[in-house]
């Protein structure tokens, strides 16, 4: 009985919430997806996708496809590059799906 009382006191004074996070702490995320291609429509596997605002880096799969999550409360950009192609930067704030993102060869 004493142990249960100590646990309840600890939880009540430590600020631990058993009910979960408040609405202010929750952040909504959305999935951004797309395909990276060259100027001929051929997929570019392994292209690097950087979100400069967070420092996160992702890579396209073998078919040039990518999928990532971003928070909806901020404005983000995607910087896409790979060897032999000009870098491309696009805003990702309101978009959830990109048509082919075409990179121009150098």
DSSP file (Angstrom, degrees, kcal/mol; ACC not computed):
  #  RESIDUE AA STRUCTURE BP1 BP2  ACC     N-H-->O    O-->H-N    N-H-->O    O-->H-N    TCO  KAPPA ALPHA  PHI   PSI    X-CA   Y-CA   Z-CA
    1    1 A X     >        0   0    0      0, 0.0     4,-1.9     0, 0.0     5,-0.1   0.000 360.0 360.0 360.0 -39.8    0.0    0.0    0.0
    2    2 A X  H  >  +     0   0    0      1,-0.2     4,-2.5     2,-0.2     5,-0.2   0.898 360.0  53.6 -63.5 -39.7    2.9    2.4    0.8
    3    3 A X  H  > S+     0   0    0      1,-0.2     4,-2.4     2,-0.2    -1,-0.2   0.913 107.7  49.9 -61.9 -42.6    4.5    1.7   -2.6
    4    4 A X  H  > S+     0   0    0      1,-0.2     4,-2.4     2,-0.2    -1,-0.2   0.902 110.5  50.3 -63.5 -40.5    1.3    2.6   -4.4
    5    5 A X  H  X S+     0   0    0     -4,-1.9     4,-2.3     2,-0.2    -2,-0.2   0.912 110.6  49.5 -63.4 -43.3    1.0    5.8   -2.4
    6    6 A X  H  X S+     0   0    0     -4,-2.5     4,-2.5     2,-0.2    -2,-0.2   0.897 110.9  50.0 -62.7 -41.0    4.6    6.7   -3.2
    7    7 A X  H  X S+     0   0    0     -4,-2.4     4,-2.6     2,-0.2    -2,-0.2   0.930 111.4  48.0 -64.0 -45.4    4.1    6.0   -6.9
    8    8 A X  H  X S+     0   0    0     -4,-2.4     4,-2.2     1,-0.2    -2,-0.2   0.895 112.8  48.6 -63.1 -40.2    0.9    8.2   -7.0
    9    9 A X  H  X S+     0   0    0     -4,-2.3     4,-2.1     2,-0.2    -1,-0.2   0.911 111.5  50.1 -64.8 -42.4    2.7   11.0   -5.2
   10   10 A X  H  X S+     0   0    0     -4,-2.5     4,-1.8     1,-0.2     6,-0.3   0.931 112.2  46.9 -61.5 -46.6    5.7   10.8   -7.6
   11   11 A X  H  X>S+     0   0    0     -4,-2.6     5,-0.7     1,-0.2     4,-0.6   0.901 113.3  48.5 -64.0 -40.8    3.4   10.9  -10.7
   12   12 A X  H  <5S+     0   0    0     -4,-2.2    -1,-0.2     1,-0.2    -2,-0.2   0.841 119.4  37.1 -71.3 -31.8    1.4   13.8   -9.4
   13   13 A X  H  <5S+     0   0    0     -4,-2.1    -1,-0.2     1,-0.2    -2,-0.2   0.624 107.0  64.6 -94.5 -14.0    4.4   15.9   -8.4
   14   14 A X  H  <5S-     0   0    0     -4,-1.8    -1,-0.2    -5,-0.2    -2,-0.2   0.590 103.7-119.9 -86.6  -9.0    6.7   15.0  -11.3
   15   15 A X  T  <5 +     0   0    0     -4,-0.6     2,-0.3     1,-0.3    -3,-0.1   0.575  59.2 152.3  82.4   7.8    4.5   16.6  -14.0
   16   16 A X      < -     0   0    0     -5,-0.7     2,-0.6    -6,-0.3    -1,-0.3  -0.584  35.1-146.8 -73.4 129.4    4.1   13.3  -15.8
   17   17 A X        -     0   0    0     -2,-0.3     3,-0.4     1,-0.1    -5,-0.0  -0.866  18.2-171.8-102.4 125.6    0.8   13.3  -17.6
   18   18 A X  S    S+     0   0    0     -2,-0.6    -1,-0.1     1,-0.2     3,-0.1   0.580  84.1  65.7 -86.1 -10.6   -1.0   10.0  -17.9
   19   19 A X  S    S-     0   0    0      1,-0.3    -1,-0.2     0, 0.0     2,-0.2   0.580 105.5-120.2 -88.7  -9.9   -3.5   11.6  -20.3
   20   20 A X        -     0   0    0     -3,-0.4    -1,-0.3     2,-0.0     2,-0.1  -0.534  50.1 -24.9 102.8-172.0   -1.0   12.3  -23.1
   21   21 A X        -     0   0    0     -2,-0.2     2,-0.1     1,-0.1     5,-0.0  -0.394  63.1-114.4 -77.9 152.9    0.1   15.4  -24.8
   22   22 A X    >>  -     0   0    0     -2,-0.1     4,-0.9     1,-0.1     3,-0.7  -0.361  32.3-103.9 -77.7 167.1   -1.9   18.6  -25.0
   23   23 A X  T 34 S+     0   0    0      1,-0.2     3,-0.3     2,-0.2    -1,-0.1   0.809 120.1  60.7 -62.3 -30.5   -3.2   19.9  -28.4
   24   24 A X  T 34 S+     0   0    0      1,-0.2    -1,-0.2     3,-0.0    -3,-0.0   0.830 104.9  48.2 -66.2 -31.6   -0.5   22.6  -28.4
   25   25 A X  T <4 S+     0   0    0     -3,-0.7    -1,-0.2     2,-0.0     2,-0.2   0.689  93.2  93.2 -83.3 -19.0    2.2   20.0  -28.3
   26   26 A X     <  -     0   0    0     -4,-0.9     2,-0.4    -3,-0.3    -4,-0.0  -0.509  58.5-162.9 -77.8 142.3    0.8   17.9  -31.1
   27   27 A X        -     0   0    0     -2,-0.2     2,-0.3    45,-0.0    -2,-0.0  -0.991  14.2-132.6-126.9 132.4    2.0   18.6  -34.6
   28   28 A X        -     0   0    0     -2,-0.4    44,-3.0    43,-0.0    45,-0.4  -0.644  23.8-163.3 -83.8 137.4    0.2   17.5  -37.7
   29   29 A X  E     -A   71   0A   0     -2,-0.3     2,-0.3    42,-0.3    42,-0.2  -0.849   5.2-160.6-118.0 157.2    2.3   15.8  -40.4
   30   30 A X  E     -A   70   0A   0     40,-2.7    40,-2.4    -2,-0.3     2,-0.5  -0.974  21.7-117.4-134.4 151.8    1.6   15.2  -44.1
   31   31 A X  E     -A   69   0A   0     -2,-0.3     2,-0.5    38,-0.2    38,-0.2  -0.750  22.0-160.2 -91.3 130.4    3.2   12.7  -46.5
   32   32 A X  E     +A   68   0A   0     36,-3.6    36,-2.6    -2,-0.5     2,-0.3  -0.944  17.4 174.4-108.6 128.9    5.0   14.2  -49.5
   33   33 A X  E     +Ab  67  97A   0     63,-1.5    65,-2.6    -2,-0.5     2,-0.3  -0.956   8.0 136.0-135.1 153.4    5.5   11.8  -52.4
   34   34 A X  E     -A   66   0A   0     32,-1.9    32,-2.3    -2,-0.3     2,-0.4  -0.979  40.8-108.3-173.8-177.5    6.9   12.1  -55.9
   35   35 A X  E     -A   65   0A   0     64,-0.5    66,-3.2    -2,-0.3     2,-0.5  -0.999  20.4-144.6-134.4 135.4    9.1   10.7  -58.6
   36   36 A X  E     +c  101   0B   0     28,-2.6     8,-2.4    -2,-0.4     2,-0.3  -0.877  29.3 165.8-104.0 126.0   12.4   12.1  -59.8
   37   37 A X  E     -cD 102  43B   0     64,-2.3    66,-2.9    -2,-0.5     6,-0.2  -0.816  32.7-115.0-131.3 169.9   13.1   11.8  -63.5
   38   38 A X  E >   -c  103   0B   0      4,-2.4     3,-1.9    -2,-0.3    66,-0.2  -0.357  51.1 -84.2 -93.2-176.3   15.5   13.1  -66.2
   39   39 A X  T 3  S+     0   0    0     64,-0.6    65,-0.1     1,-0.3    63,-0.1   0.641 130.0  55.2 -67.6 -13.3   14.5   15.3  -69.1
   40   40 A X  T 3  S-     0   0    0      2,-0.1    -1,-0.3     3,-0.0     3,-0.1   0.382 120.3-106.4 -96.7   1.9   13.6   12.1  -71.1
   41   41 A X  S <  S+     0   0    0     -3,-1.9     2,-0.3     1,-0.3    -2,-0.1   0.510  73.7 141.1  86.2   4.5   11.2   10.9  -68.4
   42   42 A X        -     0   0    0      1,-0.1    -4,-2.4    -5,-0.0    -1,-0.3  -0.625  56.6-109.4 -80.6 138.5   13.6    8.1  -67.2
   43   43 A X  B     -D   37   0B   0     -2,-0.3     2,-0.6    -6,-0.2    -6,-0.3  -0.304  19.8-141.8 -67.6 150.6   13.7    7.6  -63.4
   44   44 A X    >   -     0   0    0     -8,-2.4     3,-1.0    19,-0.1    -8,-0.2  -0.889  18.3-153.3-114.5  98.1   16.7    8.7  -61.5
   45   45 A X  T 3  S+     0   0    0     -2,-0.6    17,-0.2    17,-0.3    16,-0.2  -0.430  73.4  17.2 -71.5 144.4   17.4    6.1  -58.7
   46   46 A X  T 3  S+     0   0    0     14,-1.0    -1,-0.2    15,-0.8    15,-0.1   0.558  78.3 161.8  77.4   9.0   19.2    7.3  -55.6
   47   47 A X    <   -     0   0    0     -3,-1.0    13,-2.4    14,-0.3     2,-0.4  -0.355  40.3-118.7 -62.0 142.8   18.7   11.0  -56.1
   48   48 A X  E     -EF  59  81C   0     33,-2.6    33,-2.1    11,-0.2     2,-0.5  -0.707  24.0-165.1 -90.3 132.0   19.2   12.9  -52.8
   49   49 A X  E     -EF  58  80C   0      9,-3.3     9,-3.0    -2,-0.4     2,-0.4  -0.972  10.1-172.0-117.3 117.2   16.3   14.9  -51.3
   50   50 A X  E     -EF  57  79C   0     29,-2.9    29,-2.9    -2,-0.5     2,-0.7  -0.903  19.3-155.6-111.9 135.5   17.3   17.4  -48.6
   51   51 A X  E >>> -E   56   0C   0      5,-2.7     4,-2.6    -2,-0.4     3,-1.3  -0.900  12.7-167.0-103.9  99.3   15.0   19.4  -46.4
   52   52 A X  T 345S+     0   0    0     -2,-0.7    -1,-0.1    25,-0.4    26,-0.1   0.816  80.9  61.4 -59.8 -32.8   17.2   22.3  -45.5
   53   53 A X  T 345S+     0   0    0     24,-0.3    -1,-0.3     1,-0.2    23,-0.0   0.778 121.9  21.6 -66.5 -26.4   15.0   23.6  -42.7
   54   54 A X  T <45S-     0   0    0     -3,-1.3    -2,-0.2     2,-0.2    -1,-0.2   0.584  98.0-125.8-114.2 -17.2   15.4   20.3  -40.7
   55   55 A X  T  <5 +     0   0    0     -4,-2.6     2,-0.2     1,-0.3    -3,-0.2   0.505  58.9 147.4  81.4   3.5   18.6   18.9  -42.1
   56   56 A X  E   < -E   51   0C   0     -5,-0.7    -5,-2.7    -6,-0.0     2,-0.4  -0.498  31.4-159.1 -76.1 142.1   16.9   15.6  -43.0
   57   57 A X  E     +E   50   0C   0     -7,-0.2     2,-0.3    -2,-0.2    -7,-0.2  -0.974  11.9 176.8-124.5 136.9   18.1   13.8  -46.0
   58   58 A X  E     -E   49   0C   0     -9,-3.0    -9,-3.3    -2,-0.4     2,-0.4  -0.865  16.2-141.3-130.6 164.8   16.2   11.1  -48.0
   59   59 A X  E     -E   48   0C   0     -2,-0.3   -11,-0.2   -11,-0.2   -12,-0.1  -0.982  20.0-114.8-131.6 143.1   17.0    9.2  -51.2
   60   60 A X        -     0   0    0    -13,-2.4   -14,-1.0    -2,-0.4     6,-0.2  -0.402  36.4-118.6 -68.9 150.3   14.8    8.1  -54.1
   61   61 A X    >   -     0   0    0      4,-3.0     3,-2.0   -16,-0.2   -15,-0.8  -0.040  43.6 -76.3 -78.9-170.3   14.3    4.4  -54.5
   62   62 A X  T 3  S+     0   0    0      1,-0.3   -17,-0.3   -17,-0.2    -1,-0.1   0.690 134.2  48.5 -65.2 -18.8   15.4    2.3  -57.5
   63   63 A X  T 3  S-     0   0    0      2,-0.1    -1,-0.3   -19,-0.1   -19,-0.1   0.286 121.0-104.7-102.5   8.9   12.5    3.7  -59.5
   64   64 A X  S <  S+     0   0    0     -3,-2.0   -28,-2.6     1,-0.3     2,-0.2   0.484  77.0 137.2  83.2   2.5   13.1    7.3  -58.6
   65   65 A X  E     -A   35   0A   0    -30,-0.2    -4,-3.0    -5,-0.1     2,-0.3  -0.513  28.6-178.3 -83.6 149.4   10.2    7.4  -56.2
   66   66 A X  E     -A   34   0A   0    -32,-2.3   -32,-1.9    -6,-0.2     2,-0.3  -0.985  11.3-173.4-143.0 156.2   10.3    9.0  -52.7
   67   67 A X  E     +A   33   0A   0     -2,-0.3     2,-0.3   -34,-0.2   -34,-0.2  -0.960  16.5 157.7-148.8 129.0    8.0    9.4  -49.8
   68   68 A X  E     -A   32   0A   0    -36,-2.6   -36,-3.6    -2,-0.3     2,-0.4  -0.956  32.2-121.1-147.9 164.6    8.6   11.5  -46.7
   69   69 A X  E     +A   31   0A   0     -2,-0.3     2,-0.3   -38,-0.2   -38,-0.2  -0.899  25.2 179.7-113.2 139.6    6.7   13.2  -43.9
   70   70 A X  E     -A   30   0A   0    -40,-2.4   -40,-2.7    -2,-0.4     2,-0.2  -0.947  33.8-105.6-131.6 155.7    6.8   16.9  -43.0
   71   71 A X  E >   -A   29   0A   0     -2,-0.3     3,-0.7   -42,-0.2   -42,-0.3  -0.584  22.3-143.4 -77.1 143.4    5.1   18.9  -40.3
   72   72 A X  T 3  S+     0   0    0    -44,-3.0   -43,-0.1    -2,-0.2    -1,-0.1   0.538  88.4  74.8 -87.1  -5.7    2.3   21.1  -41.7
   73   73 A X  T 3  S+     0   0    0    -45,-0.4     2,-0.3     2,-0.0    -1,-0.2   0.440  95.8  51.1 -88.0   2.4    2.9   24.0  -39.4
   74   74 A X  S <  S-     0   0    0     -3,-0.7     2,-0.5    19,-0.1    -4,-0.0  -0.896  82.7-111.6-133.9 162.9    6.0   25.2  -41.2
   75   75 A X        -     0   0    0     -2,-0.3     2,-0.3    19,-0.0    -3,-0.0  -0.842  40.0-176.3 -95.4 130.8    7.1   26.1  -44.7
   76   76 A X        -     0   0    0     -2,-0.5    16,-2.8   -24,-0.0    17,-0.5  -0.866  15.1-156.0-124.6 156.8    9.6   23.6  -46.2
   77   77 A X  E     - G   0  91C   0     -2,-0.3     2,-0.5    14,-0.3   -25,-0.4  -0.949  12.0-140.0-126.6 154.7   11.6   23.3  -49.4
   78   78 A X  E     - G   0  90C   0     12,-3.2    12,-2.2    -2,-0.3     2,-0.6  -0.965   8.9-160.4-113.8 126.2   13.1   20.2  -51.0
   79   79 A X  E     -FG  50  89C   0    -29,-2.9   -29,-2.9    -2,-0.5     2,-0.5  -0.938  13.7-169.8-105.9 119.7   16.5   20.4  -52.6
   80   80 A X  E     +FG  49  88C   0      8,-3.5     8,-2.7    -2,-0.6     2,-0.3  -0.925  16.3 148.9-115.1 128.4   17.0   17.5  -55.0
   81   81 A X  E     +F   48   0C   0    -33,-2.1   -33,-2.6    -2,-0.5     2,-0.3  -0.995  14.9 169.7-154.4 160.6   20.3   16.7  -56.6
   82   82 A X    >   -     0   0    0      3,-0.4     3,-1.6    -2,-0.3   -35,-0.1  -0.958  50.1 -69.0-161.7 163.1   22.5   13.9  -57.9
   83   83 A X  T 3  S+     0   0    0     -2,-0.3     3,-0.1     1,-0.2    -2,-0.0  -0.330 116.7  19.1 -62.4 133.4   25.7   13.6  -59.9
   84   84 A X  T 3  S+     0   0    0      1,-0.2    22,-2.2    21,-0.1     2,-0.3   0.439 109.0  89.1  90.0   0.6   25.5   14.8  -63.5
   85   85 A X  B <  S-H  105   0D   0     -3,-1.6    -3,-0.4    20,-0.3    20,-0.2  -0.942  80.2-106.5-132.0 152.5   22.3   16.9  -63.0
   86   86 A X        -     0   0    0     18,-3.2    18,-0.3    -2,-0.3    -6,-0.0  -0.538  46.5-106.1 -71.1 139.0   21.5   20.4  -62.1
   87   87 A X        -     0   0    0     -2,-0.2     2,-0.4    -6,-0.1    -6,-0.2  -0.307  33.1-153.2 -63.7 152.0   20.1   20.8  -58.5
   88   88 A X  E     -G   80   0C   0     -8,-2.7    -8,-3.5    -3,-0.1     2,-0.4  -0.992   7.4-165.4-129.4 135.4   16.3   21.5  -58.2
   89   89 A X  E     +G   79   0C   0     -2,-0.4     2,-0.3   -10,-0.2   -10,-0.2  -0.987  12.2 172.7-123.8 130.8   14.6   23.3  -55.3
   90   90 A X  E     -G   78   0C   0    -12,-2.2   -12,-3.2    -2,-0.4     2,-0.3  -0.971  33.0-115.7-133.6 149.0   10.8   23.2  -54.8
   91   91 A X  E     -G   77   0C   0     -2,-0.3   -14,-0.3   -14,-0.2     4,-0.1  -0.660  24.2-174.3 -81.7 139.1    8.5   24.4  -52.0
   92   92 A X        +     0   0    0    -16,-2.8   -15,-0.2    -2,-0.3    -1,-0.1   0.178  47.9 109.2-120.0  16.2    6.6   21.6  -50.3
   93   93 A X  S    S+     0   0    0    -17,-0.5    -1,-0.1     1,-0.2   -19,-0.1   0.946  93.2  15.7 -63.1 -53.0    4.3   23.5  -47.9
   94   94 A X  S    S+     0   0    0     -3,-0.1     2,-0.3     2,-0.0    -1,-0.2   0.495 106.6  93.6-104.2  -4.3    1.0   22.9  -49.5
   95   95 A X        +     0   0    0      1,-0.1     3,-0.1    -4,-0.1     0, 0.0  -0.623  37.9 175.5 -91.6 147.9    1.7   20.0  -51.8
   96   96 A X  S    S+     0   0    0      1,-0.4   -63,-1.5    -2,-0.3     2,-0.4   0.539  74.1  30.5-119.8 -19.0    1.3   16.4  -50.9
   97   97 A X  B     -b   33   0A   0    -65,-0.2     2,-0.4   -63,-0.0    -1,-0.4  -0.993  66.3-155.3-143.3 135.0    2.1   14.8  -54.3
   98   98 A X        -     0   0    0    -65,-2.6   -63,-0.2    -2,-0.4     3,-0.2  -0.859  14.8-134.8-105.9 140.4    4.5   15.9  -57.0
   99   99 A X        -     0   0    0     -2,-0.4   -64,-0.5     1,-0.2    -1,-0.0  -0.201  70.0 -39.9 -72.0-175.3    4.2   15.0  -60.6
  100  100 A X        -     0   0    0    -66,-0.1     2,-0.8     1,-0.1    -1,-0.2  -0.230  58.1-144.7 -52.8 128.4    7.5   14.0  -62.1
  101  101 A X  E     -c   36   0B   0    -66,-3.2   -64,-2.3    -3,-0.2     2,-0.5  -0.870  21.4-153.3 -94.3 107.0   10.3   16.3  -60.8
  102  102 A X  E     -c   37   0B   0     -2,-0.8     2,-0.4   -66,-0.2   -64,-0.2  -0.725   6.7-157.2 -94.2 124.8   12.5   16.5  -63.8
  103  103 A X  E     -c   38   0B   0    -66,-2.9   -64,-0.6    -2,-0.5     2,-0.4  -0.796  15.0-132.4 -96.9 139.8   16.2   17.2  -63.4
  104  104 A X        -     0   0    0     -2,-0.4   -18,-3.2   -18,-0.3     2,-0.1  -0.749  23.0-120.1 -90.9 136.5   18.2   18.7  -66.2
  105  105 A X  B      H   85   0D   0     -2,-0.4   -20,-0.3   -20,-0.2   -21,-0.1  -0.396 360.0 360.0 -72.8 153.6   21.5   17.1  -67.1
  106  106 A X              0   0    0    -22,-2.2   -21,-0.1    -2,-0.1    -1,-0.1   0.472 360.0 360.0 -75.3 360.0   24.7   19.2  -66.9
